[in-house]
């Protein structure tokens, strides 16, 4: 059994101002995505300026944050929203949803593309290989916060989280690290290598959706569901799995459609 490393969730405290590691992980993800985007800018569109690329990353980041927050409140904590609608705006209280952020990114990307002469999937194919860096950083933030841990297990790498996080003091799956390995490292490697060669439009986006959905669906089997929701059906189906199924099916559909359309061209 492993003991949770004693990491203070607050990275820096300056009087009443506290900077949390979780917030810094968002900056790492956004900054890393921007840096990776500059590495592939010429491959995407050599005519684009660095400023236009920065604008794209900025609006995508807004989609992640706003969509993630709105998605969490509306999908995972709707009862609190009904009781206190202003909770939707209190970002500092925590609570983010990947699937909400995913929709936020799609809307922001569509809007940016309309203004800059690019289709939604042209931009999504460019953005998709950059996203796992942010996903991986976010999961490290979850780990530092000792949140979103997994079910009890007797595996050798089971982890005992601090009592303030897990009063039951059970050895659990460190599911945040599983998600870091799958959604961050593995997904980045798959998409970066796959997109390093020309692919039909929509194929990279489809591969992202299918792989993320599959990885998330699998990890949910060993992750404790949100307390306010529990299991939705069958004693095992979680909200995360329910939201990931359309991503898996839609992603596979996009890949098939992309290659069929390319073959007809």
Secondary structure as GFF3:
##gff-version 3
##sequence-region A 1 265
A	DSSP	beta_strand	2	3	.	.	.	ID=ss1
A	DSSP	beta_strand	10	14	.	.	.	ID=ss2
A	DSSP	beta_strand	17	20	.	.	.	ID=ss3
A	DSSP	alpha_helix	21	39	.	.	.	ID=ss4
A	DSSP	alpha_helix	41	45	.	.	.	ID=ss5
A	DSSP	alpha_helix	50	71	.	.	.	ID=ss6
A	DSSP	pi_helix	72	76	.	.	.	ID=ss7
A	DSSP	alpha_helix	78	83	.	.	.	ID=ss8
A	DSSP	three_ten_helix	85	89	.	.	.	ID=ss9
A	DSSP	three_ten_helix	91	93	.	.	.	ID=ss10
A	DSSP	alpha_helix	98	116	.	.	.	ID=ss11
A	DSSP	alpha_helix	120	144	.	.	.	ID=ss12
A	DSSP	beta_strand	159	160	.	.	.	ID=ss13
A	DSSP	beta_strand	171	172	.	.	.	ID=ss14
A	DSSP	alpha_helix	175	179	.	.	.	ID=ss15
A	DSSP	pi_helix	180	186	.	.	.	ID=ss16
A	DSSP	alpha_helix	187	194	.	.	.	ID=ss17
A	DSSP	alpha_helix	203	219	.	.	.	ID=ss18
A	DSSP	alpha_helix	239	264	.	.	.	ID=ss19
###
